[in-house]
Structures are given as C-alpha cells and as structure tokens.
Amino acid sequence: MIRGAPTAGRAALGAGLLALLAARTAGQAPPPIDRPLSIEEIEAAAAGLVARHPDWIRLETVGVSRSGRSIVAIVLTDAALVPAGAKPGLAVVDHLGGPDSRGAEIALALAEDLAARRGSDPEADRLLSDVAFYLLPALDPDARAVGEEAGALPPRPVRFGRNFPLGWLPAALVPGAGDTPLSEPETLATARFLAARPDLVALVDALPLSPDLRPGTAEPPGIPAADLELHRSLAGVVGPAPWFAGERGGGSLVEYAYRAQGVFAFTLFLPRPLAPGPAFAEEVALRVAEVESLAASLPRVTLVEEALAPLGSGLWQLDVRLANAGRLPTRSALRRERSPGGGIRLGLEGARLVATAVQEGEAGAYRVLAAAPGAADTIAAGDLDGGAARGLRLVLQAEPGAEIALVGRSAAAGTARLQRILP
C-alpha cells in the first residue's frame, strides 16, 4: 500500500508497484476464484494477467484512493486490427467492495475465462476482436482492505454509491451522500474515466441485495421510450438487469453513467451472501456468462457491397448495405437526443464523392444525403438500431483500376472497411 506520497506522485508510484508485481507473477498460474479476494489478491491477479498476456491485456491507472492505492482498469482486447478506443467498449465494475459484492471476482474471472479460451474458441476470439473490455475490479480499493490495514483507515461516512451528481442530495438529507457530489477521490476518478470513454457502450455493476436495494420494475422519469423498449427486448436475452431495476436513491454510479454519458448501464443482482467454495465459484461463472452475453450484443458496424456499375466518364455507382450486427443500437436514444449530429460517419478513400443517397426501407426509393459539414468525402449516416440495416447508393469519380475504400466509423460501434479495385 502507498502512504505518505504527494498526491501528484501517488498514481505513478502505484503504477510502478503494479509493474513490479507483474514481473514477480509472470508464469504463475492464477488461483481459483472461489472466495472473496482482498485488495492485495486483486492487485496480484491483475498484474498476473498482464504478465501472462502482455500482447492483449494492459493496466491503466485511472485514479488514486484516499489512502494512496491505485484505482486500476484492466483493458482486454485484441488490438491487432482495431485498438481499444475504436471499437465498442464494455466496462465491468465493482464499486462497493467488501466480502459480499463479488464484482471484483466476476471481473477477474471474466478475464481468466477469455484468456483460457482465446485461440481455441471462435466466440472468445470474436469477442476480443470486436469488443474492448474495461474491468475495474476495485473502484474503491480501500473497501477491500482487511485486517490491520483496514483498521488503519479512519471511518468513511461517505458512500461511493451516493456521491455522484445526478439525483444527489446532501448528507443531511441522505446519509452517506457527502457534503458535495464527487467529493471523494474514487468517485471523481470514476466520473473522469467515464467522460474520457466515448467508445463505452455499456457498464455492468454487481451489487448484493440489501434493505435499501431491492429489484423492482419502476421506470424512472426522463428515459426515452426507445431506451425503455430496448431494455424490455433484452429481458431473457442478456442476464444483467437495467440500471433502474433496483431502488437506490440518488447519487448512484449506474444512474450517472446512463444519464450523464448516455451509457447503457446494467446491474448483476447478487441475491445472497455465499461462503467460499464451489457454490461461490459456480455463481461467479454464471455471472461471467451473463456479461459475455451482453458483450456479444454490443453494436458492430458492418459494410457489404451489393453492386458496382460504371456510369461513364470516370463515374461509378456503388451500392452498399450499412448494418449494425449487434442487438444494442449504435448509440442510446439519450445520446442521440443530446448529440443529434453524431452517429456513423462514412469516409471515402481513393475517389471523389459526387453524390450519396439512402434507401427508404428494404426496397424503397432513394433520397439524397448531405455530406458531413467540412468534409467533402465524409457522409453523415446517422444511427442504426440493433440488427437494423440501410442501403446506400454512392456516385464516385475515379479512374479505372483505382483502389478505393469506404470506411464506416462510429465512436461506440467500431469501424468497418470495404475495399475495392475498380475494373
């Protein structure tokens, strides 16, 4: 544990110690995750993952706790074709800490499961190719401290899950909310992490049930109808529940993630405490499968050529189909309302774009699309719901034999590239 260092240097010191720990754990087999882990075990497990798989797992320090511990994100993705930040992101977090939350254990077991299956299971390879996983197993690492170390920390009256701005009320009205929102270094670091991740599509938190946290069916106000309908359609398809399925009061992380950033937020409700042993490991494995089902549902932009025909005088007509291969939309309806000009961008390389039209329906007429502002060869293609597609007709100017490429980009749905050599 790092104590007494100046605030500006704590993160660097924490990162250095984690690097040292990674070197020491290289080649060691991971311990079974069949019991609650201490913060030291969580740090060792994270460092061990990086030591064994440095080509596709890395650590990021996103902040420092009040005692000086690094708040670590484990980033998992196959960056050979598309790096993290340019593909859909899924965060798995544990904000509560303590022996009953099991969020850290689920996050680490997810990493170990994907590591064990990589190279032999096409589904695991596809997830790692298409998704960037951000695992934050201890957003409040001090809450995982045990023994003498835990006793060395002064009591904390502020609760992590009541210190975020949206719905926040002061501690005089809501015990544990703090004097101001984001007053704690851990909650401020988490808010900054979310703000810096435009690629983040969904966040999953794991919470044990308690008297002040009960699954419910109430739908809070201010959620667009399309987002509510999406959550209804996902029921029974993915395991995690929508963020509003539990009664939390104001200031929760999941509500902040959705309302402030437009990130789809989900909760894994943990119905009972579990003793260490096989039952603990079985529940963790079940929750890992639920998170992976959600990861497989994230949006993915695809481009397919349907027809290419010469129009004469160096002009060509290219018909393509732009689709979202995931169940989730390329952006939440809340994000669309706040940034109507965002969405998918299509860029053309190796040719000049003369005109673009979009097809109305599966076999409807075409209407002309405007170019994106300030980019002559960039098209604003809007957003796509899960499983949706639309036809596009492009008129291009290029010489025969030219190599052209059409690239579709979305901040939270990845990149698709269609290359063609003109005849």
DRENDO-835108 format. One record per residue (C-alpha): residue in three letters; x, y, z; residue number from 1. Coordinates in steps of 0.001 Angstrom, whole numbers. Each point is the difference from the previous one (the first is absolute). Last residue first. Layout:
! residues N
> rest,xx,yy,zz,nr
> ala,X,Y,Z,NUM
...
//
This chain:
! residues 423
> rest,xx,yy,zz,nr
> pro,-12392,-2641,-63040,423
> leu,88,2077,3199,422
> ile,2058,-1558,2760,421
> arg,-2188,-305,3110,420
> gln,377,366,3764,419
> leu,-2826,10,2571,418
> arg,1003,957,3559,417
> ala,-2108,-207,3153,416
> thr,830,1827,3223,415
> gly,-1321,-281,3529,414
> ala,-3411,518,1522,413
> ala,628,2566,2744,412
> ala,1802,2845,-1755,411
> ser,-1362,-1128,-3364,410
> arg,2013,-324,-3180,409
> gly,-897,-1329,-3457,408
> val,2863,-131,-2487,407
> leu,-442,-222,-3788,406
> ala,3215,-852,-1796,405
> ile,1172,551,-3558,404
> glu,2755,-1519,-2099,403
> ala,33,1580,-3455,402
> gly,47,-2347,-3001,401
> pro,-2417,2136,-1991,400
> glu,305,3689,955,399
> ala,-2070,1459,2835,398
> gln,-3156,2042,539,397
> leu,-2555,-1572,2294,396
> val,-3797,-122,147,395
> leu,-1005,-1734,3216,394
> arg,-3250,-1860,656,393
> leu,-687,-1017,3607,392
> gly,-2266,-2760,1298,391
> arg,-985,-139,3635,390
> ala,383,-2576,2734,389
> ala,-1450,-753,3439,388
> gly,1015,-2854,2315,387
> gly,172,2302,3024,386
> asp,-1073,3501,-921,385
> leu,2100,1974,-2444,384
> asp,1245,3567,266,383
> gly,596,2840,-2465,382
> ala,1890,-388,-3288,381
> ala,1844,3330,-27,380
> ile,2128,-340,-3127,379
> thr,3660,975,-320,378
> asp,1676,793,-3339,377
> ala,-503,3769,-12,376
> ala,582,350,3727,375
> gly,-809,3369,1586,374
> pro,-3560,-921,963,373
> ala,-847,-3647,-796,372
> ala,-1293,-415,-3531,371
> ala,-3746,183,-523,370
> leu,-1979,-3109,-845,369
> val,-2214,-263,-3097,368
> arg,-3129,-2142,208,367
> tyr,-296,-3481,-1476,366
> ala,-3246,-1840,-687,365
> gly,-1079,-3057,1924,364
> ala,1095,-3622,-83,363
> glu,980,-738,3598,362
> gly,-1124,3309,1432,361
> glu,863,3464,-1307,360
> gln,3337,-337,-1749,359
> val,2668,2593,688,358
> ala,1602,2196,-2634,357
> thr,3529,1280,-504,356
> ala,1491,2324,-2607,355
> val,3336,889,-1610,354
> leu,2463,-1594,2416,353
> arg,3541,164,-1294,352
> ala,2056,-3151,-69,351
> gly,2954,-1664,1758,350
> glu,-1505,133,3504,349
> leu,-3634,611,933,348
> gly,-1195,593,3565,347
> leu,-3297,-1073,1508,346
> arg,-898,1419,3403,345
> ile,-2355,-1757,2409,344
> gly,-1694,1955,2749,343
> gly,308,3606,1069,342
> gly,-2000,2996,-1153,341
> pro,-2881,-651,2390,340
> ser,2310,236,3013,339
> arg,-2232,285,3090,338
> glu,-2986,-1836,-1445,337
> arg,2224,-2647,-1565,336
> arg,1777,-630,3295,335
> leu,-3344,-528,1753,334
> ala,-1137,-2339,-2784,333
> ser,3060,-2129,721,332
> arg,2574,-163,-2759,331
> thr,897,-2649,-2595,330
> pro,-3079,-1882,1127,329
> leu,317,-3166,2109,328
> arg,-714,-3381,-1557,327
> gly,3191,-44,-2078,326
> ala,650,-432,-3727,325
> asn,-761,3631,-816,324
> ala,-243,379,-3762,323
> leu,1099,2147,-2951,322
> arg,-892,-1575,-3323,321
> val,1883,1173,-3053,320
> asp,-824,1151,-3542,319
> leu,2881,1514,-1963,318
> gln,-703,2024,-3143,317
> trp,3080,1017,-1927,316
> leu,1116,3082,-1922,315
> gly,3225,227,-1984,314
> ser,-1751,1306,-3109,313
> gly,-2580,-2827,-18,312
> leu,-2514,-1274,2570,311
> pro,1921,-3144,912,310
> ala,-1792,-2484,2300,309
> leu,708,-1416,3451,308
> ala,-2617,-1976,1934,307
> glu,-745,-1362,3483,306
> glu,3176,732,1936,305
> val,-254,-785,3705,304
> leu,883,2328,2890,303
> thr,-216,-909,3692,302
> val,-261,2089,3181,301
> arg,-72,-1971,3242,300
> pro,-2329,795,2906,299
> leu,405,-1941,3271,298
> ser,-2026,-3212,362,297
> ala,2981,-2370,291,296
> ala,1190,2038,2986,295
> leu,-3383,-491,1664,294
> ser,270,-3764,-397,293
> glu,3545,235,1383,292
> val,-1309,1774,3100,291
> glu,-2568,-2746,571,290
> ala,2619,-2744,-441,289
> val,2220,1730,2564,288
> arg,-2962,119,2382,287
> leu,-440,-3767,-238,286
> ala,3723,-568,595,285
> val,-129,2189,3139,284
> glu,-3022,-1953,1219,283
> glu,1793,-3305,-515,282
> ala,3177,1208,1759,281
> phe,-1973,1045,3096,280
> ala,-1933,-3272,31,279
> pro,3275,-1951,-273,278
> gly,1645,1568,3060,277
> pro,51,3175,2040,276
> ala,-3314,772,1717,275
> leu,-2582,1903,-2012,274
> pro,-1990,3081,910,273
> arg,-3405,167,-1686,272
> pro,-1840,1456,-2993,271
> leu,2866,1471,-2004,270
> phe,-1603,2395,-2464,269
> leu,2103,498,-3132,268
> thr,-795,3553,-1029,267
> phe,-81,1690,-3389,266
> ala,807,3432,-1415,265
> phe,-348,984,-3659,264
> val,2294,3024,-310,263
> gly,-1677,3324,-817,262
> gln,2826,1863,1751,261
> ala,-1745,2001,2740,260
> arg,-3303,-1881,259,259
> tyr,1318,-3485,-615,258
> ala,3300,11,1870,257
> tyr,-1490,2164,2765,256
> glu,-2843,-2455,558,255
> val,2498,-2849,199,254
> leu,2265,1844,2439,253
> ser,-2734,888,2475,252
> gly,-586,3507,1400,251
> gly,-3707,-167,663,250
> gly,-2056,-2763,1576,249
> arg,896,-3605,-702,248
> glu,-3150,-1921,-915,247
> gly,1094,-2687,-2432,246
> ala,-1247,-649,-3529,245
> phe,1137,3464,-1102,244
> trp,3424,-1222,-1119,243
> pro,-1459,-2555,-2393,242
> ala,446,-3647,1086,241
> pro,3018,-2091,-1007,240
> gly,-725,-3412,-1554,239
> val,-325,661,-3712,238
> val,-2753,-1452,-2184,237
> gly,-2674,-582,2660,236
> ala,-784,3696,168,235
> leu,1826,1677,-2894,234
> ser,-3227,1084,-1726,233
> arg,-1210,1747,3163,232
> his,3343,1818,280,231
> leu,-316,1183,-3594,230
> glu,-3540,1219,602,229
> leu,1210,2163,2867,228
> asp,2766,1432,-2176,227
> ala,-2451,775,-2824,226
> ala,-2444,1653,2418,225
> pro,2610,2531,1072,224
> ile,806,-94,3740,223
> gly,-944,3193,1849,222
> pro,-2157,-1535,2690,221
> pro,935,-3108,1973,220
> glu,-1365,-3382,-1088,219
> ala,-1092,-2012,3024,218
> thr,360,-3767,-433,217
> gly,1832,-846,3175,216
> pro,3070,-1719,1296,215
> arg,714,1125,3571,214
> leu,2821,2145,1330,213
> asp,-612,1764,3328,212
> pro,-641,-3209,1966,211
> ser,2961,-1711,-1705,210
> leu,604,-1895,-3212,209
> pro,3582,-527,-1048,208
> leu,1153,2186,-2868,207
> ala,1946,-670,-3179,206
> asp,480,2822,-2498,205
> val,-88,-262,-3776,204
> leu,745,2906,-2344,203
> ala,-975,268,-3650,202
> val,930,1818,-3198,201
> leu,3364,1543,887,200
> asp,1735,1303,-3126,199
> pro,-379,3622,1151,198
> arg,2232,-945,2961,197
> ala,1606,3072,1639,196
> ala,-3212,1055,1749,195
> leu,-372,-3454,1577,194
> phe,3543,34,1393,193
> arg,-487,3540,1310,192
> ala,-3128,-1070,1888,191
> thr,1866,-2980,1463,190
> ala,2917,2167,1148,189
> leu,-2428,2415,1682,188
> thr,-1759,-2897,1747,187
> glu,3295,-1375,1337,186
> pro,1449,3372,1024,185
> glu,-3119,719,2097,184
> ser,-1907,3292,-230,183
> leu,-1635,-1057,-3256,182
> pro,-3266,1602,1159,181
> thr,348,2371,2956,180
> asp,-332,-407,3792,179
> gly,-138,-3772,-192,178
> ala,-2809,-2322,-1094,177
> gly,468,-2460,2878,176
> pro,-3232,866,1790,175
> val,-2494,1616,-2392,174
> leu,-1585,3211,1340,173
> ala,2847,1479,2056,172
> ala,2379,-1850,-2308,171
> pro,-963,2271,-2855,170
> leu,-2272,-1196,-2837,169
> trp,1233,-1445,-3288,168
> gly,-2476,-1001,-2698,167
> leu,2741,318,-2569,166
> pro,3243,1206,1572,165
> phe,1692,-3224,1171,164
> asn,708,-493,3722,163
> arg,-2689,-2495,992,162
> gly,1546,-3249,-1284,161
> phe,3446,788,1418,160
> arg,-1377,437,3506,159
> val,1421,2868,2071,158
> pro,392,-448,3779,157
> arg,3478,-1515,-309,156
> pro,1486,-1353,3201,155
> pro,3729,746,324,154
> leu,2306,-2510,-1732,153
> ala,2473,-1907,2174,152
> gly,-2637,-2586,910,151
> ala,-203,-1138,-3617,150
> glu,3771,-537,-65,149
> glu,-76,-1925,3260,148
> gly,-2382,-2572,-1447,147
> val,-1523,514,-3414,146
> ala,46,2558,-2835,145
> arg,-2684,-546,-2628,144
> ala,-1806,3278,763,143
> asp,3334,1795,-510,142
> pro,-100,-1031,-3673,141
> asp,-3099,2099,-733,140
> leu,-298,-494,-3750,139
> ala,1239,-3532,598,138
> pro,-426,-2470,-2872,137
> leu,52,2568,-2798,136
> leu,-153,-2150,-3145,135
> tyr,-78,1887,-3296,134
> phe,-741,-2468,-2795,133
> ala,537,1244,-3568,132
> val,-2284,-1947,-2346,131
> asp,175,-1282,-3592,130
> ser,3269,-1959,-65,129
> leu,-194,-1206,3595,128
> leu,-3612,-1043,-442,127
> arg,771,-1710,-3295,126
> asp,2901,-1956,1505,125
> ala,-2209,-1124,2897,124
> glu,-2661,-1156,-2456,123
> pro,2564,-1766,-2198,122
> asp,1233,-2125,2940,121
> ser,3544,-1403,-216,120
> gly,2156,3112,-420,119
> arg,-1357,1748,3073,118
> arg,-1970,-2376,2217,117
> ala,2188,144,3133,116
> ala,598,3741,-321,115
> leu,-3719,677,-480,114
> asp,-802,-1956,3160,113
> glu,2821,1631,1977,112
> ala,-1218,3482,-896,111
> leu,-3582,-854,906,110
> ala,1190,-1557,3276,109
> leu,1723,3290,835,108
> ala,-3163,2028,-569,107
> ile,-2205,-2496,1848,106
> glu,2357,-84,3001,105
> ala,91,3781,153,104
> gly,-3791,171,-89,103
> arg,-382,-2560,2776,102
> ser,-1773,2619,2174,101
> asp,-268,-1999,3244,100
> pro,3560,149,1368,99
> gly,423,3772,-163,98
> gly,355,2193,-3042,97
> leu,-2912,2097,-1184,96
> his,1168,1471,-3271,95
> asp,641,-3156,-1982,94
> val,169,641,-3713,93
> val,-375,-1741,-3347,92
> ala,393,2499,-2838,91
> leu,-923,-895,-3587,90
> gly,1492,1933,-2931,89
> pro,-990,-109,-3663,88
> lys,2974,449,-2344,87
> ala,2411,2854,-773,86
> gly,1023,766,3572,85
> ala,1716,-3348,400,84
> pro,1984,-738,-3133,83
> val,-1366,-1486,-3243,82
> leu,1854,-2588,-2091,81
> ala,2646,-1458,2324,80
> ala,-1584,1631,3071,79
> asp,-1464,-3188,1463,78
> thr,-1700,1384,3073,77
> leu,252,-17,3772,76
> val,580,3159,2037,75
> ile,411,-497,3756,74
> ala,-874,3275,1721,73
> val,1770,817,3258,72
> ile,-762,2347,2866,71
> ser,3481,439,1501,70
> arg,144,30,3772,69
> gly,944,3267,1703,68
> ser,-2152,-212,3124,67
> arg,-2708,2305,-1437,66
> ser,-38,-2069,-3170,65
> val,2002,847,-3126,64
> gly,-1201,331,-3569,63
> val,-425,-1627,-3407,62
> thr,3157,-2123,-1,61
> glu,-21,-2055,-3185,60
> leu,1039,-3634,-243,59
> arg,542,-2002,-3169,58
> ile,-1277,-3197,-1593,57
> trp,447,-927,-3672,56
> asp,3705,-580,-656,55
> pro,1007,-18,3668,54
> his,-1889,-3245,670,53
> arg,1699,-1841,2895,52
> ala,1480,3063,1712,51
> val,-3118,2071,-649,50
> leu,-2249,-2610,1585,49
> gly,2392,-387,2928,48
> ala,-107,3731,714,47
> ala,-3785,-105,206,46
> ala,67,-3099,2229,45
> ala,2620,1549,2303,44
> glu,-2039,3208,335,43
> ile,-3151,-1987,787,42
> glu,1886,-2153,2512,41
> glu,1330,3100,1753,40
> ile,-3492,1529,-21,39
> ser,-1326,-3071,1760,38
> leu,-1925,-2600,-1949,37
> pro,-3370,-1556,858,36
> arg,-69,-3757,-615,35
> asp,-17,-2516,-2859,34
> ile,2175,1788,-2523,33
> pro,2625,-2690,-561,32
> pro,3595,1273,154,31
> pro,1606,1105,-3272,30
> ala,3027,-2067,-1136,29
> gln,3343,1739,404,28
> gly,2051,668,-3117,27
> ala,473,3689,686,26
> thr,-1088,791,3573,25
> arg,3189,1794,1060,24
> ala,167,2138,-3143,23
> ala,-3651,983,401,22
> leu,625,994,3624,21
> leu,2777,2328,-1116,20
> ala,-2328,1565,-2569,19
> leu,-2673,366,2686,18
> leu,2525,1721,2261,17
> gly,905,2440,-2752,16
> ala,-3646,771,-788,15
> gly,-634,779,3664,14
> leu,3024,2281,157,13
> ala,-1137,1849,-3099,12
> ala,-3532,359,1382,11
> arg,1334,1297,3309,10
> gly,2297,2639,-1453,9
> ala,-2357,2954,-372,8
> thr,-1621,-744,3382,7
> pro,3293,189,1869,6
> ala,978,-3390,1476,5
> gly,-850,-742,3648,4
> arg,-1516,-3397,-565,3
> ile,250,-2543,-2802,2
> met,-1273,-3538,794,1
//
